[in-house]
Amino acid sequence: MLVLTRKSNQSIMIGDDIEVSVLSIMGEKVRIGIQAPRDIPVFRKEVYLEIQQERAAEAAAKGGVRAEVDAALANLKNSV
């Protein structure tokens, strides 16, 4: 992990397209701004993890349906 120290109104760049700026510091809270291209999703980590869990559950559900369809097709082939 890279650790950087920035003051209010200072920024860091990630690649050529993403700028992370420290907007203000109020006690233990830091307000940051992220400027990135629209095609790059930006989420708070807890939201990102929630999205990943939902995607994994959807993939598991689709995998279960796919296995049932494959089994039904195999049974159909065996009975012909």
PDB file of N, CA, C and O in Angstrom, chain B, residues numbered from 101:
ATOM      1  N   MET B 101       0.840  -1.173   0.000  1.00  0.00           N
ATOM      2  CA  MET B 101       0.000   0.000   0.000  1.00  0.00           C
ATOM      3  C   MET B 101       0.888   1.241   0.000  1.00  0.00           C
ATOM      4  O   MET B 101       1.828   1.354   0.787  1.00  0.00           O
ATOM      5  N   LEU B 102       0.577   2.138  -0.874  1.00  0.00           N
ATOM      6  CA  LEU B 102       1.270   3.420  -0.935  1.00  0.00           C
ATOM      7  C   LEU B 102       0.575   4.379   0.018  1.00  0.00           C
ATOM      8  O   LEU B 102      -0.646   4.527  -0.042  1.00  0.00           O
ATOM      9  N   VAL B 103       1.319   5.027   0.888  1.00  0.00           N
ATOM     10  CA  VAL B 103       0.762   5.986   1.832  1.00  0.00           C
ATOM     11  C   VAL B 103       1.326   7.359   1.503  1.00  0.00           C
ATOM     12  O   VAL B 103       2.541   7.547   1.453  1.00  0.00           O
ATOM     13  N   LEU B 104       0.429   8.319   1.278  1.00  0.00           N
ATOM     14  CA  LEU B 104       0.827   9.681   0.942  1.00  0.00           C
ATOM     15  C   LEU B 104       0.234  10.645   1.960  1.00  0.00           C
ATOM     16  O   LEU B 104      -0.830  10.390   2.525  1.00  0.00           O
ATOM     17  N   THR B 105       0.921  11.740   2.187  1.00  0.00           N
ATOM     18  CA  THR B 105       0.402  12.796   3.040  1.00  0.00           C
ATOM     19  C   THR B 105       0.008  13.971   2.158  1.00  0.00           C
ATOM     20  O   THR B 105       0.805  14.436   1.344  1.00  0.00           O
ATOM     21  N   ARG B 106      -1.205  14.443   2.316  1.00  0.00           N
ATOM     22  CA  ARG B 106      -1.706  15.572   1.543  1.00  0.00           C
ATOM     23  C   ARG B 106      -2.382  16.539   2.498  1.00  0.00           C
ATOM     24  O   ARG B 106      -2.944  16.128   3.512  1.00  0.00           O
ATOM     25  N   LYS B 107      -2.327  17.801   2.180  1.00  0.00           N
ATOM     26  CA  LYS B 107      -3.041  18.832   2.933  1.00  0.00           C
ATOM     27  C   LYS B 107      -4.314  19.177   2.183  1.00  0.00           C
ATOM     28  O   LYS B 107      -4.523  18.755   1.045  1.00  0.00           O
ATOM     29  N   SER B 108      -5.159  19.954   2.844  1.00  0.00           N
ATOM     30  CA  SER B 108      -6.381  20.406   2.200  1.00  0.00           C
ATOM     31  C   SER B 108      -6.041  21.145   0.905  1.00  0.00           C
ATOM     32  O   SER B 108      -5.073  21.903   0.846  1.00  0.00           O
ATOM     33  N   ASN B 109      -6.847  20.913  -0.126  1.00  0.00           N
ATOM     34  CA  ASN B 109      -6.677  21.493  -1.466  1.00  0.00           C
ATOM     35  C   ASN B 109      -5.500  20.915  -2.242  1.00  0.00           C
ATOM     36  O   ASN B 109      -5.088  21.499  -3.244  1.00  0.00           O
ATOM     37  N   GLN B 110      -4.946  19.784  -1.809  1.00  0.00           N
ATOM     38  CA  GLN B 110      -3.912  19.093  -2.566  1.00  0.00           C
ATOM     39  C   GLN B 110      -4.503  17.822  -3.156  1.00  0.00           C
ATOM     40  O   GLN B 110      -5.515  17.314  -2.672  1.00  0.00           O
ATOM     41  N   SER B 111      -3.868  17.314  -4.201  1.00  0.00           N
ATOM     42  CA  SER B 111      -4.402  16.158  -4.928  1.00  0.00           C
ATOM     43  C   SER B 111      -3.334  15.114  -5.164  1.00  0.00           C
ATOM     44  O   SER B 111      -2.141  15.358  -4.984  1.00  0.00           O
ATOM     45  N   ILE B 112      -3.800  13.934  -5.576  1.00  0.00           N
ATOM     46  CA  ILE B 112      -2.932  12.899  -6.123  1.00  0.00           C
ATOM     47  C   ILE B 112      -3.547  12.460  -7.451  1.00  0.00           C
ATOM     48  O   ILE B 112      -4.753  12.592  -7.659  1.00  0.00           O
ATOM     49  N   MET B 113      -2.727  11.951  -8.326  1.00  0.00           N
ATOM     50  CA  MET B 113      -3.196  11.440  -9.612  1.00  0.00           C
ATOM     51  C   MET B 113      -3.032   9.928  -9.622  1.00  0.00           C
ATOM     52  O   MET B 113      -2.025   9.403  -9.148  1.00  0.00           O
ATOM     53  N   ILE B 114      -4.022   9.233 -10.161  1.00  0.00           N
ATOM     54  CA  ILE B 114      -3.955   7.796 -10.385  1.00  0.00           C
ATOM     55  C   ILE B 114      -4.014   7.621 -11.891  1.00  0.00           C
ATOM     56  O   ILE B 114      -5.054   7.839 -12.512  1.00  0.00           O
ATOM     57  N   GLY B 115      -2.909   7.234 -12.464  1.00  0.00           N
ATOM     58  CA  GLY B 115      -2.827   7.174 -13.916  1.00  0.00           C
ATOM     59  C   GLY B 115      -2.949   8.580 -14.480  1.00  0.00           C
ATOM     60  O   GLY B 115      -2.607   9.558 -13.816  1.00  0.00           O
ATOM     61  N   ASP B 116      -3.437   8.672 -15.700  1.00  0.00           N
ATOM     62  CA  ASP B 116      -3.585   9.972 -16.356  1.00  0.00           C
ATOM     63  C   ASP B 116      -4.972  10.569 -16.173  1.00  0.00           C
ATOM     64  O   ASP B 116      -5.173  11.755 -16.433  1.00  0.00           O
ATOM     65  N   ASP B 117      -5.939   9.759 -15.727  1.00  0.00           N
ATOM     66  CA  ASP B 117      -7.336  10.180 -15.789  1.00  0.00           C
ATOM     67  C   ASP B 117      -8.036  10.372 -14.454  1.00  0.00           C
ATOM     68  O   ASP B 117      -9.134  10.927 -14.422  1.00  0.00           O
ATOM     69  N   ILE B 118      -7.441   9.932 -13.349  1.00  0.00           N
ATOM     70  CA  ILE B 118      -8.144   9.970 -12.071  1.00  0.00           C
ATOM     71  C   ILE B 118      -7.400  10.893 -11.109  1.00  0.00           C
ATOM     72  O   ILE B 118      -6.213  10.712 -10.841  1.00  0.00           O
ATOM     73  N   GLU B 119      -8.128  11.888 -10.595  1.00  0.00           N
ATOM     74  CA  GLU B 119      -7.560  12.824  -9.628  1.00  0.00           C
ATOM     75  C   GLU B 119      -8.332  12.709  -8.324  1.00  0.00           C
ATOM     76  O   GLU B 119      -9.560  12.800  -8.317  1.00  0.00           O
ATOM     77  N   VAL B 120      -7.623  12.512  -7.227  1.00  0.00           N
ATOM     78  CA  VAL B 120      -8.219  12.441  -5.905  1.00  0.00           C
ATOM     79  C   VAL B 120      -7.746  13.675  -5.143  1.00  0.00           C
ATOM     80  O   VAL B 120      -6.548  13.877  -4.947  1.00  0.00           O
ATOM     81  N   SER B 121      -8.703  14.493  -4.718  1.00  0.00           N
ATOM     82  CA  SER B 121      -8.380  15.758  -4.043  1.00  0.00           C
ATOM     83  C   SER B 121      -8.872  15.746  -2.608  1.00  0.00           C
ATOM     84  O   SER B 121      -9.958  15.241  -2.322  1.00  0.00           O
ATOM     85  N   VAL B 122      -8.080  16.298  -1.712  1.00  0.00           N
ATOM     86  CA  VAL B 122      -8.505  16.514  -0.328  1.00  0.00           C
ATOM     87  C   VAL B 122      -9.249  17.850  -0.320  1.00  0.00           C
ATOM     88  O   VAL B 122      -8.648  18.898  -0.558  1.00  0.00           O
ATOM     89  N   LEU B 123     -10.542  17.813  -0.051  1.00  0.00           N
ATOM     90  CA  LEU B 123     -11.345  19.025  -0.071  1.00  0.00           C
ATOM     91  C   LEU B 123     -11.302  19.760   1.261  1.00  0.00           C
ATOM     92  O   LEU B 123     -11.173  20.984   1.304  1.00  0.00           O
ATOM     93  N   SER B 124     -11.411  18.996   2.352  1.00  0.00           N
ATOM     94  CA  SER B 124     -11.344  19.609   3.668  1.00  0.00           C
ATOM     95  C   SER B 124     -11.048  18.547   4.714  1.00  0.00           C
ATOM     96  O   SER B 124     -11.258  17.353   4.501  1.00  0.00           O
ATOM     97  N   ILE B 125     -10.557  19.020   5.847  1.00  0.00           N
ATOM     98  CA  ILE B 125     -10.270  18.139   6.979  1.00  0.00           C
ATOM     99  C   ILE B 125     -10.982  18.742   8.185  1.00  0.00           C
ATOM    100  O   ILE B 125     -10.719  19.880   8.574  1.00  0.00           O
ATOM    101  N   MET B 126     -11.897  17.954   8.775  1.00  0.00           N
ATOM    102  CA  MET B 126     -12.662  18.430   9.935  1.00  0.00           C
ATOM    103  C   MET B 126     -12.541  17.389  11.042  1.00  0.00           C
ATOM    104  O   MET B 126     -13.289  16.412  11.066  1.00  0.00           O
ATOM    105  N   GLY B 127     -11.614  17.595  11.943  1.00  0.00           N
ATOM    106  CA  GLY B 127     -11.390  16.630  13.018  1.00  0.00           C
ATOM    107  C   GLY B 127     -10.893  15.316  12.437  1.00  0.00           C
ATOM    108  O   GLY B 127      -9.843  15.268  11.795  1.00  0.00           O
ATOM    109  N   GLU B 128     -11.656  14.246  12.666  1.00  0.00           N
ATOM    110  CA  GLU B 128     -11.273  12.928  12.162  1.00  0.00           C
ATOM    111  C   GLU B 128     -11.842  12.637  10.777  1.00  0.00           C
ATOM    112  O   GLU B 128     -11.589  11.571  10.216  1.00  0.00           O
ATOM    113  N   LYS B 129     -12.601  13.565  10.226  1.00  0.00           N
ATOM    114  CA  LYS B 129     -13.214  13.348   8.918  1.00  0.00           C
ATOM    115  C   LYS B 129     -12.448  14.099   7.844  1.00  0.00           C
ATOM    116  O   LYS B 129     -12.046  15.249   8.024  1.00  0.00           O
ATOM    117  N   VAL B 130     -12.259  13.424   6.734  1.00  0.00           N
ATOM    118  CA  VAL B 130     -11.591  14.014   5.576  1.00  0.00           C
ATOM    119  C   VAL B 130     -12.573  13.951   4.413  1.00  0.00           C
ATOM    120  O   VAL B 130     -13.080  12.876   4.093  1.00  0.00           O
ATOM    121  N   ARG B 131     -12.844  15.065   3.789  1.00  0.00           N
ATOM    122  CA  ARG B 131     -13.701  15.086   2.594  1.00  0.00           C
ATOM    123  C   ARG B 131     -12.785  15.014   1.388  1.00  0.00           C
ATOM    124  O   ARG B 131     -11.860  15.814   1.241  1.00  0.00           O
ATOM    125  N   ILE B 132     -13.056  14.043   0.529  1.00  0.00           N
ATOM    126  CA  ILE B 132     -12.256  13.902  -0.684  1.00  0.00           C
ATOM    127  C   ILE B 132     -13.148  14.036  -1.900  1.00  0.00           C
ATOM    128  O   ILE B 132     -14.342  13.743  -1.853  1.00  0.00           O
ATOM    129  N   GLY B 133     -12.553  14.479  -2.976  1.00  0.00           N
ATOM    130  CA  GLY B 133     -13.249  14.549  -4.253  1.00  0.00           C
ATOM    131  C   GLY B 133     -12.511  13.673  -5.243  1.00  0.00           C
ATOM    132  O   GLY B 133     -11.281  13.628  -5.252  1.00  0.00           O
ATOM    133  N   ILE B 134     -13.261  12.983  -6.072  1.00  0.00           N
ATOM    134  CA  ILE B 134     -12.665  12.086  -7.058  1.00  0.00           C
ATOM    135  C   ILE B 134     -13.150  12.504  -8.433  1.00  0.00           C
ATOM    136  O   ILE B 134     -14.351  12.523  -8.704  1.00  0.00           O
ATOM    137  N   GLN B 135     -12.220  12.832  -9.283  1.00  0.00           N
ATOM    138  CA  GLN B 135     -12.551  13.184 -10.665  1.00  0.00           C
ATOM    139  C   GLN B 135     -12.031  12.059 -11.548  1.00  0.00           C
ATOM    140  O   GLN B 135     -10.826  11.823 -11.635  1.00  0.00           O
ATOM    141  N   ALA B 136     -12.971  11.362 -12.209  1.00  0.00           N
ATOM    142  CA  ALA B 136     -12.617  10.211 -13.035  1.00  0.00           C
ATOM    143  C   ALA B 136     -13.539  10.179 -14.249  1.00  0.00           C
ATOM    144  O   ALA B 136     -14.629  10.750 -14.219  1.00  0.00           O
ATOM    145  N   PRO B 137     -13.107   9.518 -15.308  1.00  0.00           N
ATOM    146  CA  PRO B 137     -13.986   9.369 -16.476  1.00  0.00           C
ATOM    147  C   PRO B 137     -15.278   8.655 -16.075  1.00  0.00           C
ATOM    148  O   PRO B 137     -15.285   7.840 -15.152  1.00  0.00           O
ATOM    149  N   ARG B 138     -16.368   8.967 -16.778  1.00  0.00           N
ATOM    150  CA  ARG B 138     -17.674   8.385 -16.448  1.00  0.00           C
ATOM    151  C   ARG B 138     -17.701   6.864 -16.570  1.00  0.00           C
ATOM    152  O   ARG B 138     -18.506   6.210 -15.907  1.00  0.00           O
ATOM    153  N   ASP B 139     -16.846   6.297 -17.396  1.00  0.00           N
ATOM    154  CA  ASP B 139     -16.865   4.846 -17.580  1.00  0.00           C
ATOM    155  C   ASP B 139     -16.124   4.098 -16.470  1.00  0.00           C
ATOM    156  O   ASP B 139     -16.076   2.868 -16.486  1.00  0.00           O
ATOM    157  N   ILE B 140     -15.554   4.813 -15.519  1.00  0.00           N
ATOM    158  CA  ILE B 140     -14.879   4.176 -14.380  1.00  0.00           C
ATOM    159  C   ILE B 140     -15.773   4.324 -13.155  1.00  0.00           C
ATOM    160  O   ILE B 140     -15.959   5.437 -12.661  1.00  0.00           O
ATOM    161  N   PRO B 141     -16.331   3.217 -12.655  1.00  0.00           N
ATOM    162  CA  PRO B 141     -17.210   3.317 -11.491  1.00  0.00           C
ATOM    163  C   PRO B 141     -16.412   3.655 -10.231  1.00  0.00           C
ATOM    164  O   PRO B 141     -15.303   3.160 -10.035  1.00  0.00           O
ATOM    165  N   VAL B 142     -16.985   4.496  -9.389  1.00  0.00           N
ATOM    166  CA  VAL B 142     -16.364   4.881  -8.117  1.00  0.00           C
ATOM    167  C   VAL B 142     -17.403   4.654  -7.022  1.00  0.00           C
ATOM    168  O   VAL B 142     -18.490   5.230  -7.065  1.00  0.00           O
ATOM    169  N   PHE B 143     -17.066   3.814  -6.040  1.00  0.00           N
ATOM    170  CA  PHE B 143     -17.978   3.481  -4.949  1.00  0.00           C
ATOM    171  C   PHE B 143     -17.251   3.570  -3.617  1.00  0.00           C
ATOM    172  O   PHE B 143     -16.031   3.419  -3.545  1.00  0.00           O
ATOM    173  N   ARG B 144     -18.031   3.820  -2.550  1.00  0.00           N
ATOM    174  CA  ARG B 144     -17.491   3.618  -1.207  1.00  0.00           C
ATOM    175  C   ARG B 144     -17.252   2.111  -1.071  1.00  0.00           C
ATOM    176  O   ARG B 144     -17.962   1.316  -1.687  1.00  0.00           O
ATOM    177  N   LYS B 145     -16.269   1.719  -0.276  1.00  0.00           N
ATOM    178  CA  LYS B 145     -15.898   0.304  -0.204  1.00  0.00           C
ATOM    179  C   LYS B 145     -17.062  -0.571   0.253  1.00  0.00           C
ATOM    180  O   LYS B 145     -17.261  -1.659  -0.287  1.00  0.00           O
ATOM    181  N   GLU B 146     -17.837  -0.113   1.243  1.00  0.00           N
ATOM    182  CA  GLU B 146     -18.935  -0.945   1.744  1.00  0.00           C
ATOM    183  C   GLU B 146     -19.989  -1.162   0.663  1.00  0.00           C
ATOM    184  O   GLU B 146     -20.593  -2.233   0.602  1.00  0.00           O
ATOM    185  N   VAL B 147     -20.221  -0.171  -0.188  1.00  0.00           N
ATOM    186  CA  VAL B 147     -21.163  -0.323  -1.298  1.00  0.00           C
ATOM    187  C   VAL B 147     -20.588  -1.277  -2.337  1.00  0.00           C
ATOM    188  O   VAL B 147     -21.304  -2.134  -2.855  1.00  0.00           O
ATOM    189  N   TYR B 148     -19.307  -1.137  -2.644  1.00  0.00           N
ATOM    190  CA  TYR B 148     -18.634  -2.020  -3.600  1.00  0.00           C
ATOM    191  C   TYR B 148     -18.725  -3.481  -3.154  1.00  0.00           C
ATOM    192  O   TYR B 148     -19.023  -4.358  -3.965  1.00  0.00           O
ATOM    193  N   LEU B 149     -18.472  -3.743  -1.876  1.00  0.00           N
ATOM    194  CA  LEU B 149     -18.535  -5.116  -1.370  1.00  0.00           C
ATOM    195  C   LEU B 149     -19.952  -5.674  -1.458  1.00  0.00           C
ATOM    196  O   LEU B 149     -20.142  -6.854  -1.755  1.00  0.00           O
ATOM    197  N   GLU B 150     -20.936  -4.832  -1.201  1.00  0.00           N
ATOM    198  CA  GLU B 150     -22.334  -5.252  -1.317  1.00  0.00           C
ATOM    199  C   GLU B 150     -22.672  -5.638  -2.760  1.00  0.00           C
ATOM    200  O   GLU B 150     -23.331  -6.649  -3.002  1.00  0.00           O
ATOM    201  N   ILE B 151     -22.220  -4.834  -3.701  1.00  0.00           N
ATOM    202  CA  ILE B 151     -22.449  -5.120  -5.122  1.00  0.00           C
ATOM    203  C   ILE B 151     -21.790  -6.444  -5.500  1.00  0.00           C
ATOM    204  O   ILE B 151     -22.386  -7.247  -6.218  1.00  0.00           O
ATOM    205  N   GLN B 152     -20.568  -6.679  -5.024  1.00  0.00           N
ATOM    206  CA  GLN B 152     -19.868  -7.924  -5.327  1.00  0.00           C
ATOM    207  C   GLN B 152     -20.607  -9.135  -4.764  1.00  0.00           C
ATOM    208  O   GLN B 152     -20.676 -10.178  -5.413  1.00  0.00           O
ATOM    209  N   GLN B 153     -21.158  -8.998  -3.559  1.00  0.00           N
ATOM    210  CA  GLN B 153     -21.924 -10.104  -2.960  1.00  0.00           C
ATOM    211  C   GLN B 153     -23.175 -10.398  -3.785  1.00  0.00           C
ATOM    212  O   GLN B 153     -23.520 -11.560  -4.001  1.00  0.00           O
ATOM    213  N   GLU B 154     -23.852  -9.351  -4.243  1.00  0.00           N
ATOM    214  CA  GLU B 154     -25.049  -9.545  -5.062  1.00  0.00           C
ATOM    215  C   GLU B 154     -24.700 -10.228  -6.377  1.00  0.00           C
ATOM    216  O   GLU B 154     -25.422 -11.119  -6.826  1.00  0.00           O
ATOM    217  N   ARG B 155     -23.612  -9.822  -6.988  1.00  0.00           N
ATOM    218  CA  ARG B 155     -23.183 -10.440  -8.246  1.00  0.00           C
ATOM    219  C   ARG B 155     -22.827 -11.906  -8.053  1.00  0.00           C
ATOM    220  O   ARG B 155     -23.145 -12.746  -8.895  1.00  0.00           O
ATOM    221  N   ALA B 156     -22.162 -12.211  -6.935  1.00  0.00           N
ATOM    222  CA  ALA B 156     -21.794 -13.606  -6.653  1.00  0.00           C
ATOM    223  C   ALA B 156     -23.045 -14.447  -6.440  1.00  0.00           C
ATOM    224  O   ALA B 156     -23.111 -15.586  -6.903  1.00  0.00           O
ATOM    225  N   ALA B 157     -24.041 -13.896  -5.743  1.00  0.00           N
ATOM    226  CA  ALA B 157     -25.289 -14.628  -5.509  1.00  0.00           C
ATOM    227  C   ALA B 157     -26.031 -14.861  -6.822  1.00  0.00           C
ATOM    228  O   ALA B 157     -26.578 -15.942  -7.044  1.00  0.00           O
ATOM    229  N   GLU B 158     -26.050 -13.851  -7.694  1.00  0.00           N
ATOM    230  CA  GLU B 158     -26.698 -14.005  -8.998  1.00  0.00           C
ATOM    231  C   GLU B 158     -25.990 -15.058  -9.838  1.00  0.00           C
ATOM    232  O   GLU B 158     -26.635 -15.872 -10.498  1.00  0.00           O
ATOM    233  N   ALA B 159     -24.655 -15.039  -9.813  1.00  0.00           N
ATOM    234  CA  ALA B 159     -23.887 -16.017 -10.586  1.00  0.00           C
ATOM    235  C   ALA B 159     -24.135 -17.425 -10.062  1.00  0.00           C
ATOM    236  O   ALA B 159     -24.242 -18.371 -10.842  1.00  0.00           O
ATOM    237  N   ALA B 160     -24.226 -17.566  -8.739  1.00  0.00           N
ATOM    238  CA  ALA B 160     -24.489 -18.890  -8.151  1.00  0.00           C
ATOM    239  C   ALA B 160     -25.874 -19.374  -8.547  1.00  0.00           C
ATOM    240  O   ALA B 160     -26.068 -20.548  -8.861  1.00  0.00           O
ATOM    241  N   ALA B 161     -26.832 -18.460  -8.529  1.00  0.00           N
ATOM    242  CA  ALA B 161     -28.204 -18.842  -8.912  1.00  0.00           C
ATOM    243  C   ALA B 161     -28.251 -19.257 -10.375  1.00  0.00           C
ATOM    244  O   ALA B 161     -28.908 -20.240 -10.717  1.00  0.00           O
ATOM    245  N   LYS B 162     -27.569 -18.525 -11.235  1.00  0.00           N
ATOM    246  CA  LYS B 162     -27.539 -18.877 -12.655  1.00  0.00           C
ATOM    247  C   LYS B 162     -26.819 -20.196 -12.867  1.00  0.00           C
ATOM    248  O   LYS B 162     -27.215 -21.001 -13.710  1.00  0.00           O
ATOM    249  N   GLY B 163     -25.761 -20.414 -12.102  1.00  0.00           N
ATOM    250  CA  GLY B 163     -25.024 -21.676 -12.199  1.00  0.00           C
ATOM    251  C   GLY B 163     -25.887 -22.851 -11.804  1.00  0.00           C
ATOM    252  O   GLY B 163     -25.799 -23.919 -12.410  1.00  0.00           O
ATOM    253  N   GLY B 164     -26.733 -22.667 -10.782  1.00  0.00           N
ATOM    254  CA  GLY B 164     -27.643 -23.721 -10.342  1.00  0.00           C
ATOM    255  C   GLY B 164     -28.672 -24.037 -11.413  1.00  0.00           C
ATOM    256  O   GLY B 164     -28.963 -25.205 -11.669  1.00  0.00           O
ATOM    257  N   VAL B 165     -29.214 -23.026 -12.030  1.00  0.00           N
ATOM    258  CA  VAL B 165     -30.190 -23.219 -13.112  1.00  0.00           C
ATOM    259  C   VAL B 165     -29.511 -23.899 -14.287  1.00  0.00           C
ATOM    260  O   VAL B 165     -30.075 -24.806 -14.897  1.00  0.00           O
ATOM    261  N   ARG B 166     -28.301 -23.462 -14.604  1.00  0.00           N
ATOM    262  CA  ARG B 166     -27.559 -24.053 -15.726  1.00  0.00           C
ATOM    263  C   ARG B 166     -27.320 -25.541 -15.475  1.00  0.00           C
ATOM    264  O   ARG B 166     -27.461 -26.352 -16.391  1.00  0.00           O
ATOM    265  N   ALA B 167     -26.961 -25.904 -14.249  1.00  0.00           N
ATOM    266  CA  ALA B 167     -26.733 -27.318 -13.927  1.00  0.00           C
ATOM    267  C   ALA B 167     -28.016 -28.131 -14.103  1.00  0.00           C
ATOM    268  O   ALA B 167     -27.975 -29.263 -14.586  1.00  0.00           O
ATOM    269  N   GLU B 168     -29.154 -27.554 -13.711  1.00  0.00           N
ATOM    270  CA  GLU B 168     -30.433 -28.250 -13.875  1.00  0.00           C
ATOM    271  C   GLU B 168     -30.759 -28.455 -15.350  1.00  0.00           C
ATOM    272  O   GLU B 168     -31.223 -29.525 -15.744  1.00  0.00           O
ATOM    273  N   VAL B 169     -30.518 -27.431 -16.164  1.00  0.00           N
ATOM    274  CA  VAL B 169     -30.783 -27.535 -17.602  1.00  0.00           C
ATOM    275  C   VAL B 169     -29.861 -28.588 -18.224  1.00  0.00           C
ATOM    276  O   VAL B 169     -30.310 -29.410 -19.023  1.00  0.00           O
ATOM    277  N   ASP B 170     -28.585 -28.566 -17.863  1.00  0.00           N
ATOM    278  CA  ASP B 170     -27.635 -29.557 -18.386  1.00  0.00           C
ATOM    279  C   ASP B 170     -28.052 -30.973 -18.003  1.00  0.00           C
ATOM    280  O   ASP B 170     -27.976 -31.887 -18.824  1.00  0.00           O
ATOM    281  N   ALA B 171     -28.490 -31.157 -16.763  1.00  0.00           N
ATOM    282  CA  ALA B 171     -28.928 -32.484 -16.313  1.00  0.00           C
ATOM    283  C   ALA B 171     -30.169 -32.924 -17.081  1.00  0.00           C
ATOM    284  O   ALA B 171     -30.267 -34.084 -17.480  1.00  0.00           O
ATOM    285  N   ALA B 172     -31.112 -32.019 -17.293  1.00  0.00           N
ATOM    286  CA  ALA B 172     -32.329 -32.349 -18.040  1.00  0.00           C
ATOM    287  C   ALA B 172     -31.983 -32.725 -19.483  1.00  0.00           C
ATOM    288  O   ALA B 172     -32.551 -33.672 -20.028  1.00  0.00           O
ATOM    289  N   LEU B 173     -31.063 -31.994 -20.100  1.00  0.00           N
ATOM    290  CA  LEU B 173     -30.652 -32.320 -21.451  1.00  0.00           C
ATOM    291  C   LEU B 173     -29.942 -33.676 -21.522  1.00  0.00           C
ATOM    292  O   LEU B 173     -30.146 -34.442 -22.464  1.00  0.00           O
ATOM    293  N   ALA B 174     -29.119 -33.960 -20.531  1.00  0.00           N
ATOM    294  CA  ALA B 174     -28.432 -35.250 -20.492  1.00  0.00           C
ATOM    295  C   ALA B 174     -29.447 -36.379 -20.354  1.00  0.00           C
ATOM    296  O   ALA B 174     -29.323 -37.410 -21.015  1.00  0.00           O
ATOM    297  N   ASN B 175     -30.447 -36.191 -19.500  1.00  0.00           N
ATOM    298  CA  ASN B 175     -31.495 -37.210 -19.331  1.00  0.00           C
ATOM    299  C   ASN B 175     -32.281 -37.417 -20.607  1.00  0.00           C
ATOM    300  O   ASN B 175     -32.636 -38.543 -20.955  1.00  0.00           O
ATOM    301  N   LEU B 176     -32.549 -36.330 -21.299  1.00  0.00           N
ATOM    302  CA  LEU B 176     -33.287 -36.387 -22.559  1.00  0.00           C
ATOM    303  C   LEU B 176     -32.484 -37.165 -23.593  1.00  0.00           C
ATOM    304  O   LEU B 176     -33.041 -37.999 -24.306  1.00  0.00           O
ATOM    305  N   LYS B 177     -31.182 -36.902 -23.684  1.00  0.00           N
ATOM    306  CA  LYS B 177     -30.318 -37.607 -24.653  1.00  0.00           C
ATOM    307  C   LYS B 177     -30.258 -39.093 -24.328  1.00  0.00           C
ATOM    308  O   LYS B 177     -30.274 -39.935 -25.227  1.00  0.00           O
ATOM    309  N   ASN B 178     -30.189 -39.413 -23.030  1.00  0.00           N
ATOM    310  CA  ASN B 178     -30.087 -40.808 -22.615  1.00  0.00           C
ATOM    311  C   ASN B 178     -31.377 -41.590 -22.892  1.00  0.00           C
ATOM    312  O   ASN B 178     -31.344 -42.801 -23.114  1.00  0.00           O
ATOM    313  N   SER B 179     -32.498 -40.891 -22.877  1.00  0.00           N
ATOM    314  CA  SER B 179     -33.775 -41.591 -23.097  1.00  0.00           C
ATOM    315  C   SER B 179     -34.102 -41.762 -24.564  1.00  0.00           C
ATOM    316  O   SER B 179     -35.030 -42.495 -24.904  1.00  0.00           O
ATOM    317  N   VAL B 180     -33.355 -41.096 -25.453  1.00  0.00           N
ATOM    318  CA  VAL B 180     -33.635 -41.189 -26.891  1.00  0.00           C
ATOM    319  C   VAL B 180     -32.940 -42.368 -27.486  1.00  0.00           C
ATOM    320  O   VAL B 180     -33.056 -42.611 -28.687  1.00  0.00           O
TER     321      VAL B 180
END
